[in-house]
């Protein structure tokens, strides 16, 4: 190993992350988010006839309780890991969306023959492919997020992100590497399909408009409000605007420790897919969230090396965890609960019906074994009353779900999740 190349690697990665204008953590986008937050806070103080001082703004944006919290320090550790370590360790496990795109074009050409070039100006063609890729990214993000909240195995990796008790833009990097691999591969599949289909229909290779190899529409949203989604600044889009765009308040609701907010607002920049699939919670103009985080009282919740301890060693499951039980759980001995609703003598069908009716206790607990020693005997805790599992793809409403039959319950859980 050439040790002389190590410093240059770190400097190159740091430069790409902080200086590339299209980077998700570029200094330019962070500065833009800071200026927008300052303007919002100053405007609110002005409307209330309060004085606006630089010191007041700094204390509002960088309170000691957030800057010096263990949660924030943990976020910095995950940022370091994602920038410098993830690509080295897990780069081999990532799919290439360009390769998938070429495969799709080749398969479509073999099936239907080549398409003649579309009689469109280059500006129009590139705009079409740019919008297609952005919408594919958003749909892939929503689906990955949905699956991570639905499937217990995936949730054990994803819940690392929700141990944060304060939100800063760096919290976006507080993710388990296994979750990141799954997320990036799902995005590669969706964007590869969109790119291949778009290029075939347009009759030739068409490149999206991008900045630092990122979709220009995504970069625009990063500069405008994506960084503020992980912050303490309450900026809410209400009405029809809140059904189209994922404001900072939307995502802060997603991180809320209030069970009424669990499993809502799964999108990235757009609220469109949440609106279509029934997972949207439009925030009010006034702050709704009192606290963030799940399992915040766990001793190692803010230890970078052990924040995912529950994945490896086991731990209490949170209410935010997926509520449905696997099909194999039908042969399990029973479920634990702290209110005595469930007991080993009850059949799984009765337990499932009670859970979907919203009558099971909100603090049902179960132990999660290590990933390698996963057993089919586990009973998974119920989701909050605000969750919306369904048995039929045409309904996403908890009031319309009907899961009285064990086989139907299990099959729909696997399919929809």
Secondary structure by P-SEA (a helix, b strand, c coil): ccccaaaaaaaaaaaaacccccccccaaaaaaaaaaaaaaaaaaaaaacbbbbaaaaaaaaccccccccaaaaaaaaaaaaaccccccccccccccaaaaaaaaaaaaaaaccccccccccaaaaaaaaaaaaaaaaaaaaaaaaaaaaccaaaaaaaccccccccccccccccccaaaaaaaaaaaaaaaaaaaaaaaaaacccccccccccccaaaaaaaacccccccccbbbbbccccccccccaaaaaaaacccccccccccccccaaaaaaaccbbbbccccccccccccccccccccccccccccccccccccccccccccccccccbbbbccccccccccaaaaaaaaaaccccccbbbbbcccccccccbbbbbcccccccccccccccccccccccaaaaaaaaaaac
